[in-house]
């Protein structure tokens, strides 16, 4: 999953700044896998995040729903040259 995210960012490389991605761009992947990959990428230093994004599974009223997480834009910026 992390490789898919990196590939997408490289293809859409915007040297000017952050790029928006969301879980709906990766059909068939679970929210857990998607957010786990984001954590992996953050820890690796390959991408920078505009702000902290966390995933908390829905447990009751007031929590974000899976549908909201699927469409939530996450702003990422590559920390590696686009030709790598």
C-alpha positions as CSV (number, residue, x, y, z in Angstrom):
1,X,0.0,0.0,0.0
2,X,2.8,2.4,0.9
3,X,4.4,1.8,-2.6
4,X,1.0,2.6,-4.2
5,X,0.9,5.9,-2.4
6,X,4.5,6.8,-3.3
7,X,3.8,5.9,-7.0
8,X,0.8,8.1,-7.1
9,X,2.6,11.0,-5.5
10,X,5.5,10.6,-8.0
11,X,3.2,10.5,-11.0
12,X,1.3,13.6,-9.8
13,X,4.5,15.3,-8.5
14,X,3.8,18.9,-7.8
15,X,7.1,20.5,-6.9
16,X,5.2,23.6,-5.5
17,X,3.8,21.8,-2.5
18,X,1.4,19.3,-1.0
19,X,-0.8,16.9,-2.9
20,X,-4.2,15.7,-1.8
21,X,-4.9,12.0,-1.6
22,X,-7.7,10.0,0.0
23,X,-8.6,6.4,0.6
24,X,-11.1,6.3,-2.2
25,X,-8.2,6.5,-4.7
26,X,-7.2,3.0,-3.6
27,X,-10.2,0.7,-4.0
28,X,-10.1,-2.6,-2.3
29,X,-7.8,-1.4,0.5
30,X,-9.0,-1.2,4.1
31,X,-8.9,2.0,6.1
32,X,-6.5,0.3,8.5
33,X,-4.1,-0.6,5.7
34,X,-4.3,2.9,4.3
35,X,-3.7,4.7,7.5
36,X,-1.0,2.1,8.5
37,X,0.8,2.9,5.3
38,X,0.6,6.6,6.0
39,X,2.2,6.0,9.4
40,X,4.9,3.9,7.7
41,X,5.6,6.6,5.2
42,X,5.8,9.3,7.9
43,X,8.2,7.2,10.0
44,X,10.4,6.6,6.9
45,X,10.8,10.3,6.2
46,X,9.8,9.8,2.5
47,X,6.8,12.1,2.8
48,X,5.9,15.2,4.8
49,X,2.3,15.7,6.1
50,X,0.6,19.1,6.1
51,X,-0.8,18.2,9.5
52,X,-1.3,15.1,11.8
53,X,-3.8,12.6,10.5
54,X,-5.0,9.8,12.7
55,X,-7.6,7.1,12.2
56,X,-9.9,6.1,15.0
57,X,-12.4,3.3,14.1
58,X,-16.0,4.4,14.6
59,X,-17.3,3.5,18.0
60,X,-20.2,5.8,18.6
61,X,-22.0,9.1,18.0
62,X,-19.6,12.0,17.3
63,X,-16.9,9.8,15.8
64,X,-15.9,10.2,12.1
65,X,-17.6,7.5,10.0
66,X,-15.7,5.2,7.6
67,X,-17.3,7.1,4.7
68,X,-15.9,10.4,6.1
69,X,-12.4,8.8,6.4
70,X,-12.7,7.4,2.9
71,X,-13.2,10.9,1.4
72,X,-10.9,12.9,3.8
73,X,-8.2,14.6,1.8
74,X,-4.7,14.1,3.3
75,X,-2.1,16.5,2.1
76,X,1.3,14.9,1.5
77,X,4.6,16.2,0.0
78,X,7.4,13.9,-1.4
79,X,10.7,14.3,0.4
80,X,12.5,12.5,-2.4
81,X,13.3,13.5,-6.0
82,X,10.6,12.5,-8.5
83,X,13.0,10.4,-10.5
84,X,13.8,7.9,-7.7
